[in-house]
Amino acid sequence: MYTINQLRIISALKCRVFKYGDMYCCLYGGDLQEGIAGFGKTPYQAIIEFNKEFGIL
């Protein structure tokens, strides 16, 4: 389960969460090629996947 601190990291990094096709994307960086991203069917799932990619988990 995610704590509020893990969600605060997303806020502190100023990640963008946006709709990307039929998925949501949580992106840190300027674009998908150079940034770190997580994708999910909901914004929350995208944040979870981002945390895995970023190494928070």
KETOR-791108 format. One record per residue: z, x, y of N, C-alpha, C in turn; residue in one letter. Coordinates in steps of 0.02 Angstrom, whole numbers, padded with zeros to 5 digits, always signed. Layout:
ZXYZXYZXYA
...
This chain:
+00000+00042-00059+00000+00000+00000+00000+00044+00062M
-00035+00022+00113-00042+00061+00174+00014+00045+00223Y
+00038+00097+00254+00090+00087+00304+00059+00083+00373T
+00098+00061+00420+00074+00057+00489+00055+00126+00514I
+00087+00178+00490+00070+00246+00512-00001+00265+00492N
-00022+00244+00434-00091+00259+00412-00141+00223+00456Q
-00125+00162+00478-00169+00125+00523-00167+00155+00593L
-00111+00182+00612-00105+00215+00678-00150+00276+00682R
-00160+00310+00626-00204+00369+00625-00274+00348+00646I
-00297+00292+00620-00364+00266+00637-00368+00255+00712I
-00315+00226+00740-00313+00213+00812-00310+00278+00852S
-00269+00325+00830-00263+00389+00866-00328+00429+00865A
-00364+00425+00810-00428+00461+00805-00484+00424+00843L
-00470+00363+00864-00519+00321+00899-00580+00308+00855K
-00565+00293+00792-00619+00275+00746-00648+00208+00766C
-00712+00200+00751-00745+00136+00764-00752+00099+00699R
-00736+00035+00700-00746-00009+00643-00798-00059+00664V
-00852-00063+00625-00907-00107+00644-00944-00132+00582F
-00981-00186+00592-01021-00215+00539-01082-00170+00528K
-01097-00154+00466-01153-00111+00448-01189-00144+00390Y
-01242-00181+00404-01275-00220+00353-01229-00274+00328G
-01218-00277+00263-01172-00327+00235-01103-00298+00223D
-01090-00238+00249-01026-00204+00241-00995-00190+00310M
-00934-00165+00309-00902-00140+00370-00896-00064+00363Y
-00898-00030+00419-00893+00042+00420-00837+00062+00467C
-00797+00111+00446-00747+00142+00488-00772+00214+00498C
-00788+00231+00560-00821+00295+00574-00782+00337+00624L
-00773+00400+00606-00745+00450+00652-00800+00500+00664Y
-00822+00506+00726-00876+00551+00743-00932+00513+00777G
-00983+00550+00796-01037+00522+00834-01086+00479+00794G
-01097+00498+00730-01144+00460+00690-01127+00468+00616D
-01162+00431+00574-01148+00432+00502-01166+00498+00469L
-01214+00535+00496-01235+00598+00466-01184+00654+00477Q
-01152+00655+00534-01106+00710+00550-01033+00689+00550E
-01019+00624+00551-00951+00600+00553-00922+00589+00483G
-00863+00562+00482-00829+00542+00421-00826+00467+00421I
-00846+00436+00366-00850+00363+00364-00823+00335+00299A
-00799+00274+00304-00780+00235+00246-00812+00167+00251G
-00831+00138+00195-00865+00073+00194-00827+00025+00149F
-00828-00039+00168-00797-00090+00128-00822-00159+00146G
-00806-00208+00105-00828-00277+00117-00788-00310+00174K
-00731-00281+00191-00691-00305+00248-00674-00245+00292T
-00654-00257+00354-00633-00200+00396-00576-00161+00364P
-00529-00196+00334-00472-00163+00303-00494-00118+00245Y
-00540-00142+00204-00565-00101+00149-00602-00040+00175Q
-00638-00048+00230-00673+00010+00260-00622+00062+00283A
-00566+00040+00311-00514+00086+00333-00483+00122+00273I
-00471+00086+00219-00444+00117+00158-00491+00171+00133I
-00555+00156+00130-00604+00205+00107-00610+00264+00155E
-00604+00251+00220-00604+00305+00268-00545+00352+00256F
-00487+00323+00246-00427+00364+00233-00437+00409+00173N
-00470+00384+00121-00484+00425+00062-00531+00482+00080K
-00584+00467+00117-00632+00519+00137-00601+00571+00183E
-00558+00549+00227-00526+00593+00276-00472+00636+00244F
-00448+00615+00185-00397+00652+00150-00326+00630+00165G
-00319+00569+00191-00253+00544+00208-00216+00522+00145I
-00252+00501+00094-00220+00480+00032-00210+00537-00015L
